[in-house]
Amino acid sequence: MLWKSLLALCVIGVALGEQTPVFLWGANSVSKPSLRTVPQAEFEGQLATLLEDHMVVAFEENGLSNKDFLCANDESQSCYAQLQSASPKTYYTSVENPTEALRAAANKREHNIITAKGELLSPLKCEVGKAVFVSFEDAAETRAATLQSHDSALGAVAKQLDCKVAYLYMAAPATAPVVQRRLRRWTAAEITGQRFFQSNQFAIYYTGVFYNNEAIPVVSMLIKNATANSFSVALNTSDVTKAITFDITYSSQDGYYTLSNAKYNGMSFRTPGVNAPTTFSFSCGNATWYTPANAENKVNKLRFNSLQLQAPFSAKAKENFAFGDSWDCVGFVTPGILMGLFVVVILLVIVFLGVCWMMDINTMDRFDDPKGKTITVNASAD
């Protein structure tokens, strides 16, 4: 029974394996029959050979299929003009888990992003034996326009490198999320909202703040009542009689800072879940705080768009520090994810049990003897 269970798991594992097309250029490689799937171990060995004297840059396209390589634009021209002109090049119609094969073959790995503007988030540095995984930050375009813009980005990246590089264009793993890049470091060209900071004590950034959907013009920030574990923040508006105020407190027991006691225009607002470790910055795409319901069962709301704030509570923090990693207001595991995982687990258990039961079906090992005594059953009517 044990070997049957193991065999069933193997069957399920094979079914879950990803087989995607791979376009390789910039280095000579062994061609394979188009109707044959290249096993992961075989492709890993091929990549290990390339990494001996090349750097490998793998561009991961979401949902890439063989059909995409037949893409044409409105002028009936191929979406892959840059890939068509590349040389030498090899096209594999089906490779088993190419991303995992490259991860296993490379000892040093890096990750990068091509932004919606077609530029690398950080420059690439040539290094033999290194594998660089590059994802795309998609814009709201048609599939053909997206592929064509990505093809142009591939050509631009290839021109930036003057060392021995092998390039891969392949499908992103099915578990890979869509790239959503957050802003961590500010330069004058990047700031589109407002950022206020106080030495190494506190920093806050947002693109807009609204009271009941009416914009609030904030002109300055003031820190007061500062102690070792708390301080108060006042965001002063153009109306000197109104300011957005709140308290930041630090808990030495769990290492978290918390925002509380938010007030504006004489009203108190609830701020549930606005906390983060001191080494992280709290961020929320749409942070909305509400007042308790009044006699008419109405509430007022204070909304920050693209809010990010951090209070290090550390003397080692630098002046005008850059925000740490984001601690998002939306939990990583949402109820929808838990429900999906629960359903998937149930389906896998049903499939596993069904396969095991089918494999345990046997023919009869005993039959009636035709030469033996006939079985007689007496029946009488009452």
GUNUPA-22407 format. One line per 5 residues: for each residue x, y, z of C-alpha. Coordinates in pm, 1 decimal. Example, Ala and Ser with C-alpha at 12.3 -4.5 7.8 and 13.67 -1.06 7.14 Angstrom:
// GUNUPA-22407
1230.0:-450.0:780.0; 1367.0:-106.0:714.0
END
This chain:
// GUNUPA-22407
0.0:0.0:0.0; 292.7:234.6:73.4; 441.7:206.8:-274.3; 101.8:277.7:-425.1; 72.0:594.4:-217.6
417.2:706.9:-326.0; 330.8:637.0:-688.0; 12.4:840.6:-655.5; 210.2:1134.1:-515.5; 453.0:1108.1:-805.2
165.6:1114.7:-1053.4; 22.4:1426.3:-887.7; 370.4:1587.7:-881.8; 420.6:1526.8:-1251.1; 79.4:1673.7:-1325.4
167.0:1986.7:-1130.0; 504.7:2034.9:-1304.4; 523.0:2339.7:-1529.6; 616.4:2298.7:-1895.3; 673.8:2631.6:-2068.5
852.5:2763.9:-2378.0; 1204.3:2909.5:-2345.9; 1382.5:3139.3:-2591.7; 1761.9:3142.2:-2542.3; 1998.5:3379.1:-2719.6
2344.7:3529.2:-2682.9; 2516.3:3190.4:-2651.3; 2537.0:2868.0:-2849.9; 2315.7:2591.6:-2713.4; 2206.6:2243.2:-2810.8
1883.3:2232.0:-3007.3; 1613.7:1983.2:-2908.4; 1327.3:1819.8:-3101.8; 1027.6:2049.8:-3096.0; 785.4:1774.8:-2989.0
998.7:1669.8:-2693.5; 978.9:1824.7:-2345.8; 1323.1:1902.6:-2207.1; 1344.5:1754.8:-1852.6; 1437.4:1987.0:-1569.6
1757.6:1796.2:-1484.4; 1875.3:1808.0:-1846.7; 1807.3:2180.6:-1879.3; 1979.9:2241.8:-1544.9; 2294.2:2070.3:-1673.7
2286.1:2282.0:-1989.3; 2255.4:2601.7:-1784.1; 2536.9:2493.0:-1551.0; 2763.7:2465.6:-1855.5; 2666.0:2814.5:-1970.0
2729.4:2959.8:-1624.2; 3090.7:2843.7:-1632.5; 3184.6:3133.5:-1862.8; 2864.8:3341.3:-1892.2; 2626.5:3542.7:-1681.9
2266.2:3434.9:-1737.2; 1984.7:3691.8:-1743.4; 1636.5:3535.6:-1734.8; 1338.4:3751.6:-1830.7; 1017.5:3611.0:-1679.6
698.8:3691.4:-1871.6; 365.3:3637.0:-1698.9; 150.2:3381.8:-1882.4; 396.5:3325.0:-2169.3; 289.8:3049.9:-2411.1
392.4:2924.9:-2753.2; 99.7:3117.4:-2899.8; 251.1:3448.0:-2783.0; 545.6:3404.3:-3021.1; 297.3:3429.9:-3310.1
184.1:3771.3:-3184.3; 152.1:4052.5:-3440.4; 71.8:4422.4:-3397.2; -180.5:4635.6:-3585.1; 63.6:4663.7:-3877.5
88.8:4283.8:-3904.7; 448.1:4293.3:-3781.0; 583.1:4057.4:-3517.6; 571.1:4173.9:-3157.2; 922.5:4031.5:-3114.4
1134.3:4234.1:-3356.1; 1431.6:4233.8:-3116.2; 1418.9:3859.7:-3051.3; 1394.7:3787.4:-3423.4; 1717.9:3978.2:-3490.3
1906.3:3813.5:-3200.5; 2187.6:3570.6:-3281.7; 2273.8:3299.1:-3193.0; 1938.4:3183.0:-3068.0; 1757.4:2862.3:-2975.3
1387.4:2809.0:-2917.4; 1257.9:2531.4:-2692.0; 886.5:2469.1:-2723.7; 859.0:2293.1:-2387.2; 1092.8:2293.7:-2086.5
1005.1:2149.4:-1748.0; 1033.9:2406.1:-1466.6; 1298.8:2630.2:-1630.0; 1300.2:2876.6:-1340.2; 1376.7:2605.3:-1085.2
1643.4:2461.2:-1316.2; 1823.8:2796.5:-1329.5; 1793.3:2845.2:-953.4; 1954.0:2506.5:-894.2; 2231.7:2562.7:-1149.4
2341.5:2908.0:-1026.5; 2524.8:2958.2:-699.4; 2467.0:3334.6:-703.9; 2124.4:3478.2:-787.0; 1982.2:3828.1:-810.0
1638.0:3972.5:-882.7; 1555.3:4285.2:-1077.8; 1252.8:4457.7:-1232.6; 1186.3:4627.6:-1564.2; 954.5:4915.6:-1483.6
654.5:5022.2:-1688.1; 886.1:5277.6:-1854.0; 1102.5:4995.5:-1990.5; 1396.7:5066.4:-1760.4; 1576.5:4844.1:-1511.2
1502.0:4925.9:-1148.8; 1874.7:4886.7:-1068.0; 2171.2:4856.7:-1310.4; 2314.8:4514.7:-1390.7; 2678.2:4428.8:-1320.9
2855.5:4160.4:-1521.5; 2972.6:3859.1:-1321.8; 3041.6:3512.6:-1457.7; 2832.0:3242.2:-1293.6; 2558.7:3476.9:-1174.5
2190.2:3433.2:-1263.1; 1969.0:3741.8:-1273.4; 1589.3:3696.3:-1270.7; 1411.6:3994.8:-1425.3; 1036.5:4050.5:-1388.4
818.9:4299.3:-1574.8; 608.6:4572.4:-1420.0; 312.1:4568.0:-1655.7; 112.1:4870.0:-1763.3; -257.3:4859.6:-1851.3
-214.9:4759.5:-2218.2; -334.4:4496.1:-2458.9; -143.1:4169.7:-2472.6; 17.5:4259.4:-2805.5; 125.9:4603.5:-2683.8
263.7:4453.3:-2363.5; 471.4:4193.3:-2546.7; 599.8:4450.7:-2794.0; 707.7:4689.0:-2517.7; 877.4:4404.0:-2332.2
1059.8:4305.2:-2651.8; 1194.7:4660.2:-2680.9; 1305.8:4646.6:-2317.2; 1490.2:4318.6:-2381.7; 1686.8:4477.9:-2664.0
1769.9:4782.9:-2450.5; 1899.0:4568.5:-2163.0; 2109.6:4353.4:-2397.8; 2279.9:4666.2:-2535.4; 2377.9:4780.6:-2186.2
2591.7:4472.9:-2114.8; 2928.1:4430.5:-2288.2; 3027.7:4098.3:-2134.1; 2947.1:3734.7:-2213.4; 2579.7:3700.9:-2129.1
2326.8:3431.0:-2212.6; 1968.2:3556.2:-2215.7; 1654.4:3354.9:-2143.0; 1299.4:3463.6:-2218.5; 1058.2:3230.9:-2043.1
732.4:3212.7:-1855.6; 718.1:3330.8:-1497.0; 627.9:3053.9:-1249.3; 256.1:3015.1:-1190.4; 311.2:3108.3:-823.6
494.5:3430.0:-909.5; 296.0:3743.1:-811.5; 238.0:4037.0:-1040.2; 510.3:4291.7:-976.3; 392.8:4575.2:-754.4
688.4:4794.3:-676.3; 683.3:5012.6:-367.6; 871.1:5338.9:-327.8; 1144.7:5306.0:-67.1; 1393.3:5583.6:-137.7
1302.7:5933.7:-237.6; 1474.6:6162.5:-486.0; 1354.0:6495.0:-615.2; 1231.3:6332.9:-937.0; 1032.5:6064.5:-758.7
838.0:6262.9:-501.0; 481.8:6319.8:-614.3; 327.1:6365.8:-269.5; 432.6:6521.6:58.3; 704.1:6399.7:290.0
779.6:6538.9:633.2; 1055.6:6422.6:863.5; 1201.5:6519.9:1198.1; 1570.1:6434.8:1226.2; 1600.6:6058.9:1291.6
1282.0:6051.6:1499.3; 990.2:6030.5:1258.8; 905.7:6043.8:888.7; 574.4:6039.5:704.5; 482.8:6039.6:335.7
149.2:6047.3:152.9; 11.8:6159.2:-182.2; -302.9:6315.7:-42.1; -507.9:6359.8:275.3; -884.5:6414.7:272.6
-1155.8:6488.7:528.0; -1491.9:6359.7:401.0; -1344.3:6361.7:45.8; -1229.2:6724.1:76.2; -854.3:6778.7:38.4
-665.8:6909.5:342.7; -362.3:7129.2:260.0; -85.9:7034.9:506.8; 199.3:7284.9:524.4; 427.1:7161.8:803.6
485.7:6900.2:1074.2; 567.1:6952.6:1441.1; 691.8:6698.9:1699.4; 616.6:6771.3:2065.1; 596.2:6603.3:2406.4
880.1:6370.8:2308.4; 997.7:6106.6:2555.4; 1202.5:5789.5:2520.7; 894.1:5584.1:2431.5; 644.9:5830.6:2283.9
587.7:6162.9:2112.4; 304.1:6359.9:1957.1; 280.6:6464.4:1591.6; 92.1:6765.8:1455.6; 36.8:6809.2:1081.6
-38.3:7179.3:1053.3; -277.7:7290.4:779.7; -326.4:7622.9:605.7; -600.2:7689.7:862.9; -407.5:7760.2:1184.0
-707.7:7653.4:1392.5; -710.2:7303.4:1250.1; -435.8:7042.4:1263.0; -417.3:6666.6:1228.1; -266.4:6532.7:1549.5
-181.5:6182.7:1670.1; 48.3:6007.0:1917.3; 326.6:5758.4:1841.7; 411.2:5518.4:2124.9; 677.4:5247.9:2144.8
640.1:4915.3:2325.2; 971.6:4772.6:2442.1; 806.0:4433.2:2501.2; 731.3:4354.4:2136.1; 940.1:4620.3:1958.7
642.1:4778.9:1780.3; 543.0:5142.5:1746.7; 172.7:5232.3:1735.8; -24.6:5533.0:1609.7; -319.7:5634.1:1828.8
-531.9:5927.9:1949.5; -579.3:6075.5:1602.5; -773.0:6402.8:1602.4; -881.1:6665.8:1351.4; -1115.2:6961.5:1381.4
-1201.9:6865.6:1738.4; -1301.8:6506.4:1646.7; -1132.7:6181.5:1745.8; -1069.5:5911.4:1488.7; -1017.4:5539.5:1532.6
-686.1:5410.0:1394.6; -699.3:5030.5:1420.3; -395.8:4832.5:1312.0; -159.4:5127.4:1253.5; 153.4:4966.8:1397.9
477.4:4808.7:1279.6; 821.2:4698.0:1406.0; 1064.0:4987.0:1443.9; 1282.8:4855.8:1159.9; 984.3:4858.8:920.0
775.8:5139.1:777.6; 398.1:5115.8:804.9; 234.9:5159.4:464.0; -120.1:5157.5:336.5; -252.3:5242.0:-7.0
-575.7:5384.7:133.2; -564.2:5441.5:509.3; -909.8:5556.3:622.6; -987.7:5649.1:983.1; -1343.9:5695.3:1112.2
-1509.0:5877.9:1398.6; -1764.1:5700.5:1619.8; -2119.8:5725.0:1486.8; -2311.3:6031.5:1601.4; -2678.3:6059.2:1699.6
-2777.6:6052.6:1331.9; -2574.5:5735.4:1281.0; -2327.3:5919.0:1057.9; -1948.5:5903.4:1069.3; -1673.4:6134.0:949.1
-1366.5:5993.0:780.7; -1005.5:6101.4:741.0; -826.3:5936.4:448.2; -455.3:5921.6:358.5; -363.2:5806.5:8.2
-39.0:5605.8:-23.8; 46.1:5655.9:342.1; 390.0:5553.5:466.5; 540.2:5637.7:803.2; 811.1:5516.2:1037.6
936.5:5587.8:1389.5; 1272.2:5408.6:1446.4; 1300.0:5487.4:1819.4; 1674.1:5429.1:1788.9; 1971.8:5658.6:1831.8
2148.7:5463.7:1555.3; 1897.5:5580.7:1291.9; 2045.5:5825.5:1040.9; 1931.0:6181.4:984.7; 1663.5:6200.8:713.7
1660.8:5819.7:702.1; 1516.3:5617.3:415.3; 1207.3:5412.7:492.1; 1263.2:5051.8:589.5; 1084.0:4755.7:431.7
709.5:4798.0:405.2; 476.6:4660.1:673.4; 150.5:4674.1:482.0; -187.8:4734.4:639.1; -331.8:4445.6:435.1
-235.5:4114.7:591.7; -42.8:3865.6:380.5; -290.2:3586.0:450.9; -640.4:3711.7:380.6; -966.1:3518.8:436.2
-986.3:3460.8:60.7; -643.0:3296.9:57.4; -734.5:3072.7:350.7; -1059.3:2967.8:181.8; -873.7:2890.1:-140.3
-608.8:2685.8:40.6; -877.7:2495.6:230.6; -1059.9:2403.8:-91.0; -735.5:2302.4:-262.6; -638.5:2078.0:30.7
-978.7:1907.7:23.1; -954.6:1848.6:-353.7; -600.5:1709.8:-322.5; -712.1:1471.9:-46.8; -1004.4:1353.0:-260.9
-778.0:1301.2:-562.6; -514.7:1122.7:-355.0; -768.8:887.5:-192.9; -937.8:823.2:-526.5; -609.5:729.8:-696.6
-513.1:504.1:-405.2; -851.7:326.6:-410.0; -839.6:275.1:-786.2; -490.0:129.3:-761.1; -609.6:-106.9:-488.2
-876.8:-268.3:-709.1; -793.8:-642.0:-750.3; -955.4:-931.4:-935.5; -1125.3:-1210.7:-742.8; -881.1:-1470.2:-612.6
-1145.1:-1742.2:-541.5; -1416.8:-1882.3:-767.5; -1691.3:-2146.8:-740.1; -1576.4:-2500.5:-822.0; -1793.4:-2632.5:-1108.7
-1717.0:-2992.5:-1005.9; -1801.3:-2940.8:-641.8; -2126.9:-2975.5:-461.4; -2395.4:-2734.4:-575.4; -2513.2:-2489.3:-318.1
-2884.2:-2538.2:-255.4; -3095.9:-2277.9:-87.0; -3438.0:-2392.7:25.0; -3709.2:-2134.0:15.1; -4067.8:-2180.9:127.5
-4361.4:-1947.1:124.8; -4501.8:-1870.6:467.7
END
